[in-house]
């Protein structure tokens, strides 16, 4: 299969160039070719000087110090030993030079995400790359950090480095990049100067047509449905601490926050996978901490897990058997095919074949099955944890629309997302999660982007 | 499984591997023993199919492999690497032989009681590692492997010690009363109704695994445990139930050997059926119907191997060698894959 085909891309010293496209459009492949990790079948890649790459998911050794990570394999030596003093000094100077101050002796695992990214960046900068590739660099940054991050990047560009940012956040492209290249289905469909285009135009080019509209929100008067009081839980390293909030029937409550601030613990406590302390009540009935997922499903609580591939689907199975997972006891075995066909139809699953193996479907179509089955049995409470992660715009709009329709029909929806735009588009109320605590609450009319961003970053 | 899926899928690749191993490695081993592979395999197939009696013996071996292989398939489908079928089979055989010989049972219930005792004993022996897995997350591979040794020593101790019966040879029970013996299917052979029971069991398990909610949940727990857990499937309970069923089927197999072929329990009743059955289950893609075919193929090797040794002078160990290689080739890959995902 051809991931990219006949693509031209020029980067100039001193420019910030954005590369955008839907999942599977070929932007990661193109970046990998530019970096040299993938060899093109035809065509050439030329760079004057070296190429550096900063990964979306940091490739740092958590238990080592900052200088050890930055200078890994390039440590200054004195005889057989590492010259630690010189190494510290080099990292300190590098940080000052680029405005990326970090304590060289800090152990990486103790650092917040934004600082880890600085370390990742410093490691590449030490090699003085002529071209720097950044893969979704702002995925785990708070809004305030994003501005300062691009400030640093602009400074780098000012010194003559060519910068390629692979991203799906179009607002950032318009705000911070000089030029943008749009990819669709393995081909470049447009080049623009960002001053000559809009986010809406880029989105249309990515999709190859009009971006579908989100479902309309019906006027619903929310009724009391769910309440958490003093909720604390742990799932792996994720912690939620003393959280109290309410969620009404016919209401979408968005949980905004940067990844790693307690979202998994919250979702797992509701799913019945993690035990909790404090109280949770659904329609007046308390949830028991020791009851499992089966009891939660029986109460009408359906969770769309974050990782569809490992937490939601049996990848070797066909669409039919996956479409009933979670409701397998509520539907007679002979009706599984019927239940699957309903989801395929309502969610436009492609191919529309209940015998297709789920592992072979695109991420978007896999997610349609996961969301479809969560909404199929008239759920009372839906917990959607990153429901549009890594899926294309069309599928994302469809998923969000179905969540809004479930709300219109009287379900309570808890939308946990790392994408603020998604939360602002769908939610009736917004909770901000920072360091496992609920740091703020906003009604739809009172949304203050700046304030929410500041709370997400952990500022009171 | 459809034929198209079968040809595309792993099953076909597995069968190709097995064929190459059996005929390729088998030929090399025969050449090393200075025997022409044509003569060697000729003697093997002649020994397995030559006369009605020989063919009946092939079906006897098929039956003895089929029970533990079906049991193993149930556990494997639930994601549990049960390699304890040998021990479950031996204890099932002991329970059947002892009950039948020691307790005077009314004629019309003697046979069902004897078979049920075998299934119960095997089921308990399977439930132990299932419980350890469910309660303490103990690795079932190690637990079942060690319980094999314990089962053999326990049966040896019981039959010679506290539960020894008058009129029995060493490490044996006395002959079962006629009412507790499985009737012959073909007179003059060792082939009994056990063969029919095994085939019916394969059909039943095929239905249970692929056409019921119970089977659906069991397979979900095996194929995607995290997703299954979140879908409300109790992984611990599934492990306990699957291992109990698995052990019960192997135990029933032991009971049919005792009740049908030997008419008594003997500690040497199995030449390793429970181990060879791992290869049978894997070659059969853990699908009860394909397992019937795989059990027949291995039954041919087992019964033909004796003739091959007698007539062509090829050591019977060639069959063990080939079987062992099949287990390594098929099971090894699955263990590695399973360890990677957990």
HADDOCK unambig.tbl for C-alpha pairs under 7 A between the chains (distance, minus, plus):
assign (segid A and resid 292 and name CA) (segid B and resid 232 and name CA) 6.88 0.50 0.50
assign (segid A and resid 293 and name CA) (segid B and resid 230 and name CA) 5.68 0.50 0.50
assign (segid A and resid 293 and name CA) (segid B and resid 231 and name CA) 6.50 0.50 0.50
assign (segid A and resid 293 and name CA) (segid B and resid 232 and name CA) 4.59 0.50 0.50
assign (segid A and resid 294 and name CA) (segid B and resid 231 and name CA) 6.76 0.50 0.50
assign (segid A and resid 294 and name CA) (segid B and resid 232 and name CA) 3.72 0.50 0.50
assign (segid A and resid 294 and name CA) (segid B and resid 233 and name CA) 6.83 0.50 0.50
assign (segid A and resid 310 and name CA) (segid B and resid 226 and name CA) 6.49 0.50 0.50
assign (segid A and resid 310 and name CA) (segid B and resid 227 and name CA) 6.26 0.50 0.50
assign (segid A and resid 311 and name CA) (segid B and resid 226 and name CA) 5.29 0.50 0.50
assign (segid A and resid 311 and name CA) (segid B and resid 227 and name CA) 4.24 0.50 0.50
assign (segid A and resid 312 and name CA) (segid B and resid 227 and name CA) 4.58 0.50 0.50
assign (segid A and resid 313 and name CA) (segid B and resid 227 and name CA) 5.90 0.50 0.50
assign (segid A and resid 314 and name CA) (segid B and resid 223 and name CA) 6.46 0.50 0.50
assign (segid A and resid 314 and name CA) (segid B and resid 224 and name CA) 5.36 0.50 0.50
assign (segid A and resid 314 and name CA) (segid B and resid 227 and name CA) 6.96 0.50 0.50
assign (segid A and resid 325 and name CA) (segid B and resid 231 and name CA) 5.97 0.50 0.50
assign (segid A and resid 326 and name CA) (segid B and resid 231 and name CA) 3.92 0.50 0.50
assign (segid A and resid 326 and name CA) (segid B and resid 232 and name CA) 6.20 0.50 0.50
assign (segid A and resid 328 and name CA) (segid B and resid 213 and name CA) 6.80 0.50 0.50
assign (segid A and resid 329 and name CA) (segid B and resid 213 and name CA) 6.94 0.50 0.50
assign (segid A and resid 333 and name CA) (segid B and resid 212 and name CA) 6.36 0.50 0.50
assign (segid A and resid 333 and name CA) (segid B and resid 213 and name CA) 6.19 0.50 0.50
